[in-house]
Amino acid sequence: MSRSLNWEREGRLWPHREASEFISQGHATWHVQRFGQAGQPRILLLHGTGGSVHSWRGLAPILADDYELLAPDLPRHAFTTGHAPDDTSLVGMARAIRDLLGATGFAPDMIIGHSAGAALALQGALDHGFNGPIVGLNAALRPFPGPAAEIFPAIAKLLFVNPLVPRVFSKMASFGEEAERFIYRSTRSHIDQEGLACYAALIKNAAHTKGALSMMANWDLPTLRSRMGEITNPVLMVHSDMDAAIPLDWAQEAHGWLPTSRLEVLAGLGHLAHEEAPELAAQQILDFAQETLGEDL
């Protein structure tokens, strides 16, 4: 059985450790980080596949000047443990997030999702009545074209059920300086050493890798795509022109499916733009929040 990350071991690397807390809910234990002061407008931060709360290390302190923030590690990711594989589907994860919000009493005014986290935010709007503004940072919304839409999830399912694959993948991806090269090849983003250390710890851990594979295997973007015309939330898509994971033309296509969206392009950045240039991402978010929430920032 794969050993989960340990907060007293790997967790010592995590940025803003003092902001972390653990919340028990049923068989699961959530790791979350909180920023800002109670009474401020609230923002929920949702990271993408294979990530964790560490991805908000630069952006969260900027937003916390004006907002109260809640950032969870998603089910079966990083230090959140105990969820069933079904909780990593798009519908299941949206339901799990709803339950977490209910348990914490955190009712967001805005949701920010990076990559697959943006799809999760839209699913929450469709299924659970969230009607506030949504920001998608390098949003992963477009299904793979043609037969690949079925083939890639099927491959992920095969990898997920093979107990050796997460261990082999973790060892390969974390060998020497390969973790840093792996991040750059996958994203075309140059991030700081603190972020690289966290990603290396995640990639090395077979339990986390298995959680990411489970998410990939269960993610149903075609069904979400068929419902995007129902979205009435104000949506801001912020996308990078150098993104190697989600090409800009994919984002432009997805933008056309959302009747209330606006697309802003960040030049010279990759898939982890909010980690490379948190000030740029924050300015886009703050401007959009002022416009949609009416806050006098």
N, C-alpha and C positions, 0 to 999 in steps of 0.2 A: 504494500500500500504506500502511495506517495505521501511523503511528510510535508505538511503545510509549512509556510513561512512562520517563523517564531518572532514575536514582537520584541522579546528580550535579546534576540540574536540579530537577525537581519533588520528588525525594526529600528535598531539604533542608528541606521543610516538615514531614516526617513525624515525629510524636511518637516518643520513645524510639528515636531513630535508632541510638544506641549498642547497642541490643539486637538489631539486624538482622544477618542473615547470608544469603548466597545459596548454594543447594545445587543442584548439577548432577545431573540424573538422566535418562539417555537424551538425547532431544532437548530436554528441558525444563530450565528453570532456575527454581527456587522461591525466592521471597523469604519468609523466616520471621523472627519475633521470638521470643526466648527470655527468660524471666523466672524469678526464684527460684533456689534452690540445688539442685544434684544431691543425691539421697538423700531429697528430700521426695516425698510423693505427687504424681503427675503429672496435669495437666489439659491436654487439647487444646481449643483455642478455634477455632471455625469461624464466620466471618462470613457474612453473607447476600449475596444477589444485588446486584451493583453496588457492594459495599463493599470493605474492605481491612482490614489489621491495625490501621489507625489507630482503628477503632471500639472497640478494647479499651484505649485510652489511659488512661482513668480507672479501669477495673475491674482491669486486669492488675496494677498495682502493689499494690493492696489484697490480692489473692489471693496475690501472690508472697511475702508474709510467711510463708505456710504451705505453699505448693505450688510445684512446678516447672511452668512453663507453656511450651507451644509453640503459636504462633499463625501459620499460614501465610496468605499471599494465595492464594486459590483459583485453580485453573487459568484462564488467560486473563484474570485480574483484576489490576489495579494493576501490581505489579512482577514478578509470576510470568508467565513467557513460555515459548513453545515447545510447549505442549500442542496436540493436535489437537482440532477441534471435538467429536468424539465423547467426549472427556474431560470435556465440560461436561454430559453427561447425568447423571442422578442415580446410576445404576449405575456409569457411567464415572468420575465424580468420587469416589465412595466407593472405587473400586479405586485411583485415583491417590493418594488420601490414605493408603490401606493401604500402597502402595509407598513413599510418603514416610516413613511411620512405620518401615517396615522399613529404609530407607536410613539413617535417623538413629538407630535403636535406641530411639526414644521410644515406650514402651508405656504409653498413658494409663490411669489408674485411673478417670477421669471425663472425659466430653466435654460441653462447653457449646457450643450452637449458637444463633446469633441468626437469626431469620426462616428462610430456606431452609437455613441451617446446621443447624437442628434436624432437618429432614428428612434431611439428609446424615448426621447422627449416627445416626438410626434405621436408615437404609439400611446403614450400616456395621455396626450390630448384627446385622441380618438376614443380610447377605452375608458378613461377615468375622469373625464370632464375638466381637465385643466384648460383654461381659456386665456391664460396670460401670454405674454411674448416669449418667443423661443429664439435662441441664438444657436446656430449650427456652425461650429468651428471645423473647417475642413470635413464637412459632413459626408458620411458614407451612406448615401440614400439610393444610389442607382444599382439595381440588380446587375449581375454579370450578364452580358448579352448572350442571346440564343441558348444553345444547349448547356453552356457553362453555368447557367443559373441552377441547373439540376446537378451537374457533374461535381462542382466544387463543394457544395454541402455534402454530397454523397462521399466524397473523398475525406472530408473532415470527420464524418461519422465513422468511417473505417479506421482512421487514425485514432479517434477517441476511444474506440472499443479495444484497441490493441494496447495492453498495459506497458509495453516496451517503448512505444513511440514517444510519449512525452519525455521519458528519461533520455532517450537517444537524441532527440531534438535539443533538449536542454544542454546536454553535454557538448554537442556540436556548436550550438549558437554561442556558448559562453567560453569557448576555448581561447585562452590567451586574450588578445585584443579583438577577437572576432565579434564580441558583443557590440563594441563601438562601430565596427564596420557593418555589422548586421543592421543596426539602427539607421546608419546613414544610407545604406543601399535601399532599405525599405521605405525611407521617408524623405530623403534628400534634406534632412534637417541637421544642423550643427547645434548641439545642445551642451550645456555646462557639465562639468565633471560630477556634480551632485546628482543631476538627472541620470547621467550614464551609469553611475554606481547603483542607483535604484533599478534601472532597467536590467542591468547585469544580474542583480539579485533575483529579479522576477524571472528572467530567461533561464537562469540556472535551476529554478525550482520546478520539479516535474508536476507537482500538484497545481501550481498556478498555470503552467502550460496546458495541463489537461482541462482546466477551467476555460481557458481561451479557446481550445479546440472544441469544447462542448458548445460554447457560444457560437462559434462559426458553423458548427453542424446544425444548430437549431434555429439559426437566424432566417427569417422569412421576409426578405425585402420585396419579392413580387407581390405578395398580398398587401403589404404596406403601400407599395406603389399604386395599387388599384384603388386605394382609399385616399390618396393625397388630395384629391379634389374636394374632399370633405373638410379639410383643414381651414379653420377661420381665424386661427391665432395669427397675430403679426409675427412674421418670421424674418430674421436677418441671417443670411448665409455669408460667412466670411471665409474666403478660400484663397489658397496660395497658388501662385502660378508655377512653382517648382515642385508641387506635390507629386511624389513618385507613387504613392499608394492610391490616391483618388485623383486622377487627372482633372485639370480645370474644366475640360469640355464635359466631363461627366457631371460636375457640379452645375455647369450652365444648363445642361439638359434637365437635371432634377429641379433646378430653380423654375423652369418652365412648367413643371407639374404642380407647383404650389401657388395657388391663386393670390396669396397675400405676402409673397416673399420678395425680398430685395437681396441682391448679390453684390458684395464688395470684394475686390481682389487685392491681396497683399503681394507685392512684387518681391522676388528674390528669396522667398522663404519656402520651406517644405511642409510636410504633413504635420509636424509638431510646431507650427508657427507660434502658437500661444506660449510655448516653452522657449523658443528662440528669441522672440520679441514680445514679451508680455505687455509692455507699455503700449505697443501698437494695437494689440488685441483689446486691451482694456479701454482704449479710447473709442474704438468702434462700439464696444458694449455700452459704455457710459453714455455715448451720444444716443444710441438706440433706446436705452432705458429712460433717458430724459424725455425722448419723443413719445414713448409708448406708456410709461408709467406716470409721466407728469411730475417727476420729482425735481425739485429745485436744488440741483447739485452745485 
